[in-house]
Amino acid sequence: MKHLSTLLAALALASLLAVLAGCSSDSTSTGTAELSPEEQEIQAMLESSEYILPDGFHSDEQYEGQYVSAVSQGGEEEDAETLPWVRFFRMMRGRPWVQFVIRIPGTEGPGTADVKILHHLWGTFVVDNTQDGIANPFFRPFGSVAVTHMMLRKVDEVWRIDKVSPTDVVSTNDGGTTIHIVAVRTRGSSHTYPQTIISSPDSLFTLHELPAFAPGDTVMVAAKAMNRNPDGSWLFLHAHCGHRASFFHIRVPFVRDESDPTMFQARWVLPPGMDVPRVFHMAVDAIDWNTLFGDKDAVYNSRMWSIPCVVGPILVTER
């Protein structure tokens, strides 16, 4: 009987392991060694996709020789408030540490996969608001985590991106951020494509639901951001296209409506001569007022939502 009990226990354990093996599971990797061949295929596809936030998006050291002025962008209401003179840039310390969390099958069942991509970022926020030629800037260390959610679908035995969320970039040093982005609305001046409203960084958009613009469009963005700190935040429109034929990296300050200090608007003209269709990444970059204009003891506090955007015909498949 003792041998029979042992055998039954072994069979029960084997049955449990078989059930667990058949269940969906999460695989986390910073490389490919821990992933199955199918998960490696997904990661390789994503690493080369235009829809993934590129590493270069996180660093804007080229702004060292530029400044953000208080000049209005034009076309705003008379009660719009503009930003005082300030110059800043983020200086990354090395490349981001990237994690892929892959779940097969995904929440939509067989033939789908859910993916979460995390970029862990470290560096220094360099800021000057004294117009002293950045001779004596303040250096504010920062850490941030950027999170993107995706849903993939297998079509003709090939994994394709079906849905993608905004990337939520949150500062993590000194206990995290106090900034909450409530909503973002985008549209192009030509009205070729419908406006897009983003109300959560967890919202998943199909590729044809992403913000889309016609070549030569003026991109118009409205955003609402709250901050638990009494001095509030200021917003910047941040855009990056890493493709050689269309490379650009810009930052434009929003203007604030004095009647509602949480509402901001910005305009930006798409660079001429972009090859289309093309994907670029555009973000609402909210930075704490004290981070921009505080003294040497101020800490880094920011929140950013970025989402891939399309210029030209809407892309419904990976190129």
C-alpha angles and dihedrals in degrees: 000000000000090000090047091052090050091049092049091049091050091049091049091051091048090050091050092050090050091052092048091049090055093052123093114261142190120245119197122195143162089193134007105270094092095045131092117242090261092050090048088053090053094048093048091050093050094046089060097040123113089217093069118089105255121231090242091064091073097057126063103171090138087076089072089097094044137067137208108237134204092238113128116243091228131245093061126129118268092249093057114123120217131206122265118240113293138151124198144150139182115239111201122217101221126318121316118270103240127205127188118202107192126186120191121217098028129216091278092061137243115005093031135092133196116216132188117192120197126192113194109204134192131176148099130293107217115198136175123182100162099077089233095138090266088284092138108024126166118248115211116185114221143187123192140173122214116201127192126179123204139178117210129195128200111233120179089347092305125109114236132182108253102170136010134189129215114270110250111209112192128180111236105184120103092019100312135280131323092200124105121187106212101189144336127209123194134183139155124244092237092057087221090139129031122262118264124221119199116193101164136028087224094060113117118218126194112232093257090052094059119109107279132190138187120240109276094020122148104233111224119196131181121187139177120207132177127202128192089210109092095231092057129206141283124227131223130191106232122189135175135179114182099187113115094228093051106024118160137143116191141166123197125183118236121228120231128226107235090212090062116024091196095060122085137175133195138178129201131175115226112242113263121247097030113163109238145256091036136157121220132171120240126184143184102229111198116191127185113251092231090052088057101038107017127109129258091290095058117112132221114264123167147141128199135186115196128179133179113253131196130226114200126358113009112261112230097172135036113271 
